[in-house]
Amino acid sequence: MLLLGIETSCDDTATAIVRDGRSVLADISTNQDAFHERYGGIVPEIAGRRHLALLSATIEQALERAGLALGDLDGIAVTYGPGLIGSLVVGVAAAKALAFAANLPLYAINHLHGHIFAAFLDRDDPVPYPFLALLVSGGHSQLVEVEDAAAMRVIGRTRDDAAGEAYDKTARLLGLGFPGGPQLDRLAARGNPTAYAFPRHRPDPGSLDMSFSGLKTAVRYFLESAPGKDARPEDVAASFQAAVIDVLVQRIDTAFARRRYAALVLSGGVAANSALQARMAAWSERTAVAVWMPPPRYCTDNAAMIAAAAAHQGQATRVDPLTLGADPNLPFERLANELVERNR
């Protein structure tokens, strides 16, 4: 099964062609960092216009790289939410036009589901069910119980800032450039993670939910204090990062204490963080549970994960209409529940 994936939920214009939900034949992605850097964050209007300018070329490039024509495909998979409305509309409109022109089925994919199925890419063996997925990105931090491809349930989520958002805001406090998360990770590698005791917040006793807003604020107040003004940025970055990772690992430990899963999937942009990957490798050795992490290029937003999700979530049972509209506030559970109903 050959699927073209289209991903335009934020500021990456991405297309990919994937065979059978695992083998990536082409993976094209163009980021817009140079356009947003001067503003210190993503400007939605600019993001939407750049997608409009780039998407047709990236689709053509993906087909050329895979050595395929549009008629060779078995379907079109596209992110229809959540994300920036202007960005999503561009991708959804392009996917509908291609599906109509080539008489191909259209698969509407939840962006967050895509991140989970990124772990299946470029591997011979699939992740065993049921597994626990930790999805950590700039906009989302969630623990997801995955019974199978069509039955997923969020059991823990951030109450405020996502982990990646906290990274970016803390990077800004430290005077780092955009995007801040990767730069903070590199800076932290030279620091002492025990230099400062930043808070590890739990919203409620026993809860699997997370909160990172208070941690970011604690760093801000520390930097404004007398000791903070003399602190080494490397140590602040390392101590902040250690606090984030401690929270994530503690929630994973609590989830596994309640139920034994066959595996753990780590996905999302923050999954590419070097310290988190090292900690997860140690966690896997300690618990004897396999940790599945996508290759770094599939941790951030990409179209291969969208095609993979479509391939694994019951292709023929869930073809979507050409009246599909973008949904910037699409809940994680909505599509999962619809899949359960359709696959009964």
Buried (B, 14 or more C-beta within 10 A) or exposed (E): BBBBBBBBBBBBBBBBBBBEBBBBBBBBBBBBEEBBEEEBBBBBEBBBBBBBEBBEEBBEBBBEBBEBEBEEBBBBBBBBBBBBBBBBBBBBBBBBEBBEEBEBBBBBBBBBBBBBBBBBBBEEEBBEEBBBBBBBBBBBBBBBBBEBBBBBEBBBBBBBBBBBBBBBBBBBBBEBEBBBBBBBBEBBEEBBBEBBEBBBBBBEEEBBBBBBBBBBBBBBEBBEEEEBEEBEBBBBBBBBBBBBBBBBBBBBEBBBEEEEBEBBBBBBBBBBBBBBBEBBEEBBEEBEBBBBBBBEBBBBBBBBBBBBBBBBBBBEEBBBEEEBEBBBEBBBEEBBBBBBEEBE
